[in-house]
Amino acid sequence: MDQANIIFAVVNLASGLVFILLALPLAARKIPMNKLYGFRLAKSFTSDENWFKINQYGGQQLILWSLAMMAAGIAYLFMPGLNNPSETFKALLAVGPMVVFTTIAVIKTILYAKALS
């Protein structure tokens, strides 16, 4: 197995785990309205009800897409090694799933917040 594949796997598995740990309290509605932690959208601050709905949904999305990120990390362990890829390509492989899946979770949360009455 290629050493780069192991690094890509570890980066994505560790990132996915960190995002899940950060998202669990949000999904469980344990974090009250604040200005430091959570999905701090304008609509989130209009009421406690909106805060908890948006952050619960956002936390659930972040957990879901973090699991996809971790699956990508596991997939790297089974991919054939790359023969001398460029450093840019290596960086994209390492952080690509993290950027893409986190962005999807955030966009879905923003769309959910916009749909709230």
C-alpha positions as CSV (number, residue, x, y, z in Angstrom):
1,M,0.0,0.0,0.0
2,D,1.2,3.5,-0.9
3,Q,2.2,5.7,2.0
4,A,0.2,8.6,0.4
5,N,-3.0,6.5,0.5
6,I,-2.5,5.9,4.2
7,I,-2.0,9.7,4.8
8,F,-5.2,10.5,2.8
9,A,-7.1,7.9,4.8
10,V,-5.9,9.2,8.1
11,V,-6.7,12.8,7.2
12,N,-10.2,12.0,6.2
13,L,-11.0,9.6,9.0
14,A,-9.7,12.0,11.6
15,S,-11.4,15.0,10.1
16,G,-14.7,13.1,9.9
17,L,-14.4,12.0,13.5
18,V,-13.7,15.6,14.7
19,F,-16.7,16.9,12.7
20,I,-19.0,14.2,14.2
21,L,-17.8,15.0,17.7
22,L,-18.5,18.7,17.1
23,A,-21.9,18.0,15.5
24,L,-23.3,15.6,18.1
25,P,-24.2,18.4,20.7
26,L,-25.8,20.4,17.9
27,A,-27.9,17.5,16.6
28,A,-28.9,16.7,20.2
29,R,-30.1,20.3,20.8
30,K,-27.7,20.7,23.7
31,I,-26.1,24.0,22.6
32,P,-28.1,27.2,23.5
33,M,-28.0,30.3,21.3
34,N,-24.5,31.8,21.3
35,K,-22.1,33.7,19.1
36,L,-19.3,31.1,19.0
37,Y,-20.5,27.6,18.3
38,G,-23.2,26.4,15.9
39,F,-24.7,27.4,12.6
40,R,-24.8,31.2,13.2
41,L,-27.2,32.3,10.4
42,A,-29.3,35.4,10.7
43,K,-32.4,33.2,10.9
44,S,-30.9,31.2,13.7
45,F,-30.9,34.3,16.0
46,T,-34.5,35.2,15.4
47,S,-35.8,32.8,18.1
48,D,-34.7,29.9,20.3
49,E,-36.9,27.6,18.3
50,N,-35.2,28.5,15.0
51,W,-31.8,28.2,16.7
52,F,-32.5,24.6,17.8
53,K,-34.2,23.6,14.6
54,I,-31.4,24.9,12.4
55,N,-28.6,23.6,14.5
56,Q,-30.2,20.2,15.0
57,Y,-30.6,19.9,11.2
58,G,-27.1,21.2,10.6
59,G,-25.6,18.9,13.1
60,Q,-27.4,15.9,11.5
61,Q,-26.2,17.0,8.1
62,L,-22.6,17.4,9.3
63,I,-22.8,13.9,10.9
64,L,-24.1,12.4,7.7
65,W,-21.6,14.0,5.4
66,S,-18.8,13.3,7.9
67,L,-19.6,9.6,7.6
68,A,-19.2,10.0,3.8
69,M,-15.9,11.7,4.4
70,M,-14.8,8.7,6.6
71,A,-16.0,6.3,3.9
72,A,-13.7,8.1,1.4
73,G,-10.9,7.7,3.9
74,I,-11.5,4.0,4.1
75,A,-11.7,3.8,0.3
76,Y,-8.2,5.3,0.1
77,L,-6.9,2.2,1.9
78,F,-8.1,0.0,-1.0
79,M,-7.1,2.3,-3.9
80,P,-4.0,1.4,-5.9
81,G,-1.0,3.6,-5.2
82,L,-0.4,6.6,-7.4
83,N,2.8,6.8,-9.3
84,N,4.4,10.2,-8.6
85,P,1.4,12.4,-8.5
86,S,2.0,16.2,-8.3
87,E,2.0,17.8,-4.9
88,T,-1.2,19.7,-5.9
89,F,-3.0,16.6,-6.8
90,K,-1.9,14.9,-3.6
91,A,-3.3,17.9,-1.6
92,L,-6.6,17.7,-3.5
93,L,-6.9,14.0,-2.7
94,A,-6.1,14.6,0.9
95,V,-8.5,17.4,1.6
96,G,-11.0,17.2,-1.3
97,P,-13.6,15.0,0.5
98,M,-13.4,17.2,3.6
99,V,-14.0,20.4,1.7
100,V,-16.7,18.9,-0.6
101,F,-18.7,17.1,2.1
102,T,-18.5,19.9,4.6
103,T,-19.6,22.4,2.0
104,I,-22.6,20.2,1.1
105,A,-23.7,20.0,4.8
106,V,-23.4,23.8,5.2
107,I,-25.3,24.5,1.9
108,K,-28.1,22.1,2.9
109,T,-28.4,23.8,6.3
110,I,-28.5,27.2,4.7
111,L,-31.3,26.1,2.4
112,Y,-33.2,24.5,5.3
113,A,-32.9,27.8,7.3
114,K,-34.3,29.8,4.3
115,A,-37.2,27.4,4.0
116,L,-38.2,28.0,7.7
117,S,-41.2,30.3,8.2
